[in-house]
Amino acid sequence: MFPDPPARPLKRCARCGHLTRADRMVKGFGRDCASMLGLVGGTIDVGQRGPDLLDVLADESDDACDGWDREWRRAAGA
């Protein structure tokens, strides 16, 4: 009913030796090996400008309210 898809060439991964589709290889490595070696990024660049949440949290002073100074927490903890 449907024609067979064209055969894709297979090559061996340079790290583990498994056969991998050539169009899915990254610099001679299969996708799994490439991600283990850090050749494939795991994050997406969203184009953020300025400080992020971790920068803001690092700038928080020691006397800032973190929620533990509320009345109900002091009563429950004491």
N, C-alpha and C positions, 0 to 999 in steps of 0.2 A: 504494500500500500504506500509506504513512505520509502524514499530511497535511503540507502545506508549513508551515514555521514562520512565525509572524506577522512581517510586515516591520517592521524597527526603523527609527525615524527617524534620518536622517543629518544631521550639522551640520558646518560647516567649522571646522577648528582655527584659533584666533586667531593662532597664530604662523606656521604653514606653509601653511595653506589647504587641506590635504587633508581629504577627507570622512572623518568618523569617526562611529562609532555614538554617539548622544547619551548613552546610559547608561554609556559608558566614558570620558566626558570628565571632566576635573578643572578646574574653574573656567574653562571655555571652551576648554581646551587638550586635544589628544589625549594619550594616555598617554605616548608617547615624548617629546613636547615638554614635558609636565608634569614628567617625571623629569629632563630636561635643565635645566629652570628651577628645580629643587629643590622643586617643589610636592608631590612624592611622596617620602616617606621611604624610605630603603633599608635601615633597620635595624628590628629588632623590640625592643620594650621587654620585657625579661625580668624586670623588677622586682627587680633586684639591689640589695642594701643593703650598704653598706660599700665598702672599697677593691677595685679590680679588679686584674688582673695587671699592667697598666701602672703603676698607682700603687705596687705592691710593687717593681717593677723600678727605678722612679725613686728609691726610698728605699735601694737597695742601695749599700753603701759601696764605696770604691775598693779596699779590701784584701780584698774578698770573693773566694772561690774561684770562678773561672769555668772551671776545667778545664784551663787552660793550664799550671798549675804541677805537673801530674802527671809522674811519672818517665818514662813512655814517650813523652810529648810532648817533653820536654827532650832525650831521646836521639835522637829522630827529627829534631828541628830543628837540633841542633848538629852 
